[in-house]
Amino acid sequence: MKFNFQQYLTRVIKYLIYLAIVFTLVVAIFSLTSGSGFSFSTLFREGTEIQIIIFLLAMSIIYPFFGYAKKKVYLNKSYLEDKAKIADVFDKSRFSVEFEGTTSTTFRHKSVVVRMFRMFEDRIVLDFSDNPISLEGQRKDVYRIARMIEYAVRDDRNDG
């Protein structure tokens, strides 16, 4: 797997903005629910601004390493034979085809709201150039869809 620094940097910036917005909302809620007016010094100790900034930076730098994954899925048949089952798994998971190439297919979530909350980092790339096929994207989606594909392509079921 080749490391894409530009994509990593984009994700770091997105998560930094996302965490800053969430932090600001939490501070605003605390200040609104407290009886006194908003004052940063009443919510935090003196000198914690730098610690908060370092924490937000550290989280936004570390999370893209753990939040995204690549998973291999072994097929009993060729990809072309199981393509309909795999497409059905993505459809049931509310993903649609964004791009279909000769060795890979890119899927995006159908819901714009979900895509927005995921900061438009909802893309899953399915590489079927070899068996096992590989899925790359957000860890929770990749592992969930990989398990669903493994279940869908099993040959030991008796459907009739």
N, C-alpha and C positions, 0 to 999 in steps of 0.2 A: 504494500500500500504506500503510495507516494504521498508525502506530506505537502499539503497545499497551504503555503504560508499566507497568501492573500485571503483565502477563505477563512483561515483561522483568525486573522486580524479583523476581518469583517465581523465574525462572531464575537470576538472580544469586545469590540466597540458596541455592538448591539446589546450584549449582556450588561455592559457598563451603563448604558443608557437605561435599560430595563430595570436594573437594580437601583439606580438613582431615582427613577420614577417611583418604584415601590417604596423605597426608603422615605422619599418626600411625602408620599401618601400616608404612611404610617405615622410620621412625625406630625403631619397635619391633623390626623385623627386624634392623636394624643393631645395635641394642643387645643383642639376644639372641645374635647370632652373634659379637659381640666377646667376648673373654675376661673383660673387667671388667664390673662391674655398670652399670646404666643411670645415666648422668649427662649432662644436656643440654650441660654445658660441655665434656665430652670429645668430643662429636660436632660441636659448632658453636663458632665463635669468640664471644668476649664481645661482646654488643651486636647479634647478628644476629637476635634475636627480632623486632625492629621490621621489619627487611628481609624476613623470612619472611612476616610478616603483610601487609606491603605487596604482596609478590609474589602471595600467595594472593588478596588483594582485587583486584589488577589483573587477574589471570587470570580471576577469576569475573565481573568487570565487562566484560571484552573478549570473552570466548568466545561469549556469546549473540549478538553481532553477526555472528560468522563461522560459528557452528555451525548456524544456521537460515537457510533460504532460501525463496524463492518462484520457481518456474520455470513458464514457459508452454510448452504442448505444442500444436502445430497438428495438427488432425485433417483428413483429406481429406473426411470425411462429417460428419454431425451427431453430437452426443454420443449421442443415443438409438440411432443405428445402430451405434455402436461401444461401447455400454455393456457388452455381454457380454464383449467382448475386454478392456476396461479392468478390469472386475471380475475376470476371470481372471488378469490381471497382478498385481493386489493379492492374490488368493488364493494364487498361486504364491510371492509374496513373504511369505507368512504374515501378511497383514493381513486383518482382518475389519471389516465395516461396524459402526460405533458409532452413527451417526446419518445419516439420509438425508432431506434437505430438498428444496425445489423447485428450488434453484439450486446446492446444494452437498451433498457427502457427506463424512462424517468417518470415517476408518479408524483402527484401533488394532492394534498387533501382537498376535498370538494368544498368544504365550508370556509368562506373567507374569514369568518370570526375566529375559527380555530387557527387558521394560518396567521392571522394578526397576533393572537396570543402567543404563538410560537415564533414570532418575529420573522415570519416568512422563511423560516428555516425548516420547513416541513417536507422537503424533497427527499424521496427515497429512490436511489438508483439501483436497479436490478441488472446485474451483469451476468448474462447467460452464455458467455463465450466458451465456457468450460463446465464440466460437471465435477464439483459442486458449483451451483450458481451462487452468487454473492449479493447480499443486500447491504446498502450503505445509507445511513441517515441517522435520525435521532434514535438513541439507544432504545428507548421504550417501544417505539413503533417497530424498529427493526427486529427486536427479539420477539415481540408479539406476533408480527406477521410471519416471521420465520417459523415459529411453532405452528401457526395456522397452515402454512404451506406444507410443512412436514406431515401434519395430520391429513391434509387434503389429498396428498399424492401417495399415501400408503396403499399397498396392494392387498393387504390382508383383511380388508373389510368385506363383508357380505352385504351388498346393497339390495339384493333381490331376495 
